[in-house]
């Protein structure tokens, strides 16, 4: 935390996440206390009583370091620029993003509207199992919107093919080839599963089960979970890639993509879309969005259906619970939803699917 967010004595730190989530443990409780940081801790939803809630608190308490999830950023994009523009955000000097890949459009909005073009964004990749930032920029890094930059100093991360060979430029399995300070050493009462799940695929190498790619400059781009890859006509398609293409259209605030069984193609792509506040569902908007995806990433990645929803199922910190949508679409039990901030959305999805 000290290196990535350049913590200083006068800083006010705010990590706007659910304290029960792993990032809440690590970067609301442990890291700020160890670093001696002055922290703002907030219990409540980020858009209550109105969409200016977070920005008013940044102004009130002079927050200088603000860390949140891409889904939260996209949610505020939905409400428009008018809300953050009501408040003085000049105290901010660094921004952060965590939880899932941030699409370039959300990154640019966050940088320009919240950071006023002067706050570097620390887009961090890590997991429950790693307990800390593994791939992340530093405040001095040259940033690319949507990229998590390169491994944190002392950590060796890589992208490898199915044979474990390093990919110089391109996509593959995201792995870690070194130890790090806060790594899991086992799973509770299940050490064999820990070895099998994380260490048996490639020798002496931790398998993250995330998909990533490296560009020509060695920058890492996280593309989502390996189990969030769709199989459409024998093509492996990242759900994150399709979602990013959808939200790059100016009408779309948020998107969640899941696969549904198809007798011919294996899977078909179902998209759930939340429009920005100032956009209405025009008669031909579905076809416009489908054409947009075709142009952005190709015909094979075009959704079979687009479903319009007022919101997506989220935790209190704004993280989209895609597993709930996937379970509904595939007809599986949805499991524990006690952490959902908006359980009423499930009824809305039910009506669409029926």
Secondary structure, DSSP 4 states (H G I P E B T S, - for coil): -HHHHT--TT-EEEE-S-TTSHHHIIIIIIHHHHHT-EEE---S-TTSSSTTHHHHHHHHHT--EEEE-HHHHHHHHHH-THHHHTS--TT--EEEE-SSPPPHHHHHHIIIIISTT-SEEEE-B--TTT-S--B---TTSPP-TT--BSBPTT--EEEE-TTSPBPSSEEEEEEE-S--TT-----TT-HHHHHHHHTSSSTT-EEEEEEEEE-TT--EEEEEEGGGEEEETTEEEEHHHHHHHHHTSTTEEEEEEEEEEETTTEEEEEEEEEE-TT----TTHHHHHHHHHHHHH-GGG--SEEEE-S---BBTT--B-HHHHHHHHHT------TTBS-THHHHHHHHHH-
